[in-house]
Structure formats: structure tokens, C-alpha cells
Amino acid sequence: MTETAFMQVSPTELPEILRMYQLAFKPLFDRYHDVETTPYLETLTSLTEKARQAETEYDFFEVDGCRVGMVRLLAQSATTMRISPLLILPEYQNRGLAKLMLSALENHFPLVTCWQLDTIIEEPKLVHLYQRAGYQQLPDRCEVLQPGMTIGYFEKRL
């Protein structure tokens, strides 16, 4: 049986989050050259500012004792949580771990009944992942960031 765990990130571990962002989001940055919203260009200063926000929590995601990814959670209310971003390190991708993480989040936060996230619509693999995990695209919410790059918003209600 696969054992999963979330380990809350301490301020001293933020450089590790920055490294993970650079590894996981480089392919998307190279494809879209999005300098406004990409996690790839985050700085330690901006991560530190976000980590200090009362509604923000950064967690490492571990599978069978191995750190495979991370997630930033933003509490929108007592029952609504926003994921922004979620990542699986490149060497662990294509193993179903992102879907496993989404499911593990629901178990880890049983009081959350509404999960929200967004992704690049032009990335069918990402859209498919979230839809397979039960997320519905909100038809009235999308944002064109640049030609060929549209952000779609998704939600899952439990």
C-alpha cells in the first residue's frame, strides 16, 4: 500500500520550494515564455512574502517516505481551498502521483468541501488530470494571458 504524507514547509525550507519550482515549471516557461504569472520566475523574496500570508500554507508531498512534489494551499474560507500551484518533480511525473496528491489532499483536509485551481487550457495533459480527479471547468471563467495561453478555472465540490 502506498503511504502518502504532507509535511508543512518551514521558512528555512523555502529555497527548496524555489528549486522545485525551477525544475518543474521550466518546460512550461520555455513553451509559453510567460514572465507575468509563471512560478518558474518566483524569487525567494516573493515566496517568503506568500508564506507569511495567514491564509497560505506550503506543503511537501511525500510518497513512501520520498519527497516527490509540493503544493501551495490558500484558504478561501473554512470549507474552500485553492491550490496554486501543485507540482510533481520531473523525475516522478507520469506515475499518477499528481492524481494521488489531489486525493490525499481531500483526505488530509476533511472539512474542505470545495477545491479550486487553475491551469493552462492549452495543456491537455493537465486539463485531463484535473478532470479525471473530478474537477469541473468553470465555463464562465477563463483568462487569456497571451495569444496561445489561456488560463481555465476548475472546481471540485465534495
SULBEL-V226139 format. One record per residue. N is the residue number from 0. RES is the residue in three letters. SS is DSSP state (2 for helix, 1 for strand, 0 for the rest). PHI is phi in degrees with one decimal (* if undefined). D_CENTER is the distance of its C-alpha to the mean C-alpha in Angstrom with 1 decimal. Layout:
# SULBEL-V226139
N,RES,SS,PHI,D_CENTER ; N,RES,SS,PHI,D_CENTER
This chain:
# SULBEL-V226139
0,MET,0,*,24.3 ; 1,THR,0,-78.7,20.8 ; 2,GLU,0,-103.3,19.9 ; 3,THR,1,-116.7,16.4 ; 4,ALA,1,-152.6,15.7 ; 5,PHE,1,-111.0,13.3 ; 6,MET,1,-118.5,14.9 ; 7,GLN,1,-63.9,14.5 ; 8,VAL,0,-79.9,14.4 ; 9,SER,0,-89.2,17.8 ; 10,PRO,2,-55.2,18.7 ; 11,THR,2,-73.3,20.4 ; 12,GLU,2,-95.4,17.4 ; 13,LEU,2,-59.9,15.5 ; 14,PRO,2,-58.6,17.2 ; 15,GLU,2,-67.8,15.4 ; 16,ILE,2,-62.1,12.0 ; 17,LEU,2,-58.8,13.6 ; 18,ARG,2,-62.3,14.9 ; 19,MET,2,-64.0,11.7 ; 20,TYR,2,-57.4,10.3 ; 21,GLN,2,-64.9,13.7 ; 22,LEU,2,-69.4,14.0 ; 23,ALA,2,-80.0,10.8 ; 24,PHE,2,-100.7,10.9 ; 25,LYS,2,-60.5,14.7 ; 26,PRO,2,-58.8,15.5 ; 27,LEU,2,-69.2,13.8 ; 28,PHE,2,-63.6,15.5 ; 29,ASP,2,-62.5,18.7 ; 30,ARG,2,-76.5,18.6 ; 31,TYR,2,-107.0,18.0 ; 32,HIS,0,52.8,19.2 ; 33,ASP,0,-82.6,17.1 ; 34,VAL,0,-94.2,18.1 ; 35,GLU,0,-90.9,17.2 ; 36,THR,0,-123.2,13.4 ; 37,THR,0,-67.8,12.0 ; 38,PRO,2,-63.8,10.1 ; 39,TYR,2,-56.4,12.7 ; 40,LEU,2,-96.9,15.4 ; 41,GLU,0,-56.1,14.1 ; 42,THR,0,-116.1,17.0 ; 43,LEU,2,-61.9,17.7 ; 44,THR,2,-63.2,19.3 ; 45,SER,2,-68.7,16.5 ; 46,LEU,2,-63.1,14.1 ; 47,THR,2,-63.3,17.1 ; 48,GLU,2,-62.1,17.7 ; 49,LYS,2,-65.6,14.3 ; 50,ALA,2,-64.1,14.6 ; 51,ARG,0,-79.4,18.0 ; 52,GLN,0,-67.8,17.0 ; 53,ALA,0,-59.2,18.1 ; 54,GLU,0,-87.3,15.3 ; 55,THR,1,-102.5,12.5 ; 56,GLU,1,-139.3,11.6 ; 57,TYR,1,-103.6,9.9 ; 58,ASP,1,-133.6,10.2 ; 59,PHE,1,-78.0,11.0 ; 60,PHE,1,-112.0,10.9 ; 61,GLU,1,-116.2,14.5 ; 62,VAL,1,-125.0,16.3 ; 63,ASP,0,50.3,20.1 ; 64,GLY,0,80.3,20.0 ; 65,CYS,1,-110.7,18.1 ; 66,ARG,1,-74.1,14.9 ; 67,VAL,1,-113.1,12.8 ; 68,GLY,1,-172.8,9.2 ; 69,MET,1,-156.5,7.2 ; 70,VAL,1,-147.7,4.8 ; 71,ARG,1,-107.0,6.1 ; 72,LEU,1,-113.3,7.9 ; 73,LEU,1,-123.4,10.5 ; 74,ALA,1,-72.7,13.6 ; 75,GLN,0,-87.3,15.2 ; 76,SER,0,-162.9,18.1 ; 77,ALA,0,-65.6,19.3 ; 78,THR,0,-122.1,18.1 ; 79,THR,1,-124.2,15.1 ; 80,MET,1,-127.6,11.6 ; 81,ARG,1,-107.5,8.9 ; 82,ILE,1,-101.2,5.1 ; 83,SER,1,-166.6,4.6 ; 84,PRO,1,-101.7,2.7 ; 85,LEU,1,-124.5,1.6 ; 86,LEU,1,-146.6,5.3 ; 87,ILE,1,-116.3,8.7 ; 88,LEU,0,-58.4,11.7 ; 89,PRO,2,-51.0,14.0 ; 90,GLU,2,-70.7,16.8 ; 91,TYR,2,-112.9,15.0 ; 92,GLN,0,-72.7,13.7 ; 93,ASN,0,65.1,15.7 ; 94,ARG,0,-123.7,16.5 ; 95,GLY,0,81.6,14.6 ; 96,LEU,2,-75.8,12.3 ; 97,ALA,2,-67.0,9.0 ; 98,LYS,2,-64.4,11.3 ; 99,LEU,2,-60.9,12.7 ; 100,MET,2,-62.8,9.7 ; 101,LEU,2,-59.7,9.2 ; 102,SER,2,-66.1,13.0 ; 103,ALA,2,-64.2,13.2 ; 104,LEU,2,-60.9,11.1 ; 105,GLU,2,-61.1,13.7 ; 106,ASN,2,-72.2,16.4 ; 107,HIS,2,-72.1,15.4 ; 108,PHE,0,-123.1,15.4 ; 109,PRO,0,-65.5,18.4 ; 110,LEU,0,-81.9,19.3 ; 111,VAL,0,-79.6,16.2 ; 112,THR,0,-112.5,17.5 ; 113,CYS,1,-137.4,15.3 ; 114,TRP,1,-110.8,11.5 ; 115,GLN,1,-128.5,10.2 ; 116,LEU,1,-162.0,7.6 ; 117,ASP,1,-137.4,8.7 ; 118,THR,1,-155.2,9.2 ; 119,ILE,1,-80.0,12.2 ; 120,ILE,0,-62.8,15.0 ; 121,GLU,0,-73.8,16.9 ; 122,GLU,0,-105.7,14.6 ; 123,PRO,2,-59.2,16.2 ; 124,LYS,2,-63.7,14.4 ; 125,LEU,2,-70.3,11.0 ; 126,VAL,2,-58.8,12.9 ; 127,HIS,2,-62.2,14.8 ; 128,LEU,2,-55.5,12.1 ; 129,TYR,2,-68.1,10.9 ; 130,GLN,2,-66.2,14.7 ; 131,ARG,2,-63.3,15.7 ; 132,ALA,0,-84.4,13.5 ; 133,GLY,0,98.6,15.5 ; 134,TYR,0,-82.3,13.5 ; 135,GLN,1,-109.0,16.1 ; 136,GLN,1,-72.8,15.9 ; 137,LEU,1,-81.2,17.6 ; 138,PRO,1,-63.9,20.7 ; 139,ASP,1,-95.1,21.6 ; 140,ARG,1,-128.8,18.4 ; 141,CYS,1,-154.3,17.6 ; 142,GLU,1,-141.5,18.0 ; 143,VAL,1,-82.0,19.6 ; 144,LEU,1,-84.3,18.5 ; 145,GLN,1,-166.3,21.1 ; 146,PRO,0,-55.3,23.2 ; 147,GLY,0,84.3,21.3 ; 148,MET,1,-140.9,17.8 ; 149,THR,1,-119.2,16.9 ; 150,ILE,1,-95.0,13.8 ; 151,GLY,1,-108.0,13.9 ; 152,TYR,1,-105.7,12.8 ; 153,PHE,1,-128.1,12.3 ; 154,GLU,1,-147.2,13.3 ; 155,LYS,1,-131.6,14.3 ; 156,ARG,1,-108.2,17.3 ; 157,LEU,0,-101.9,18.8
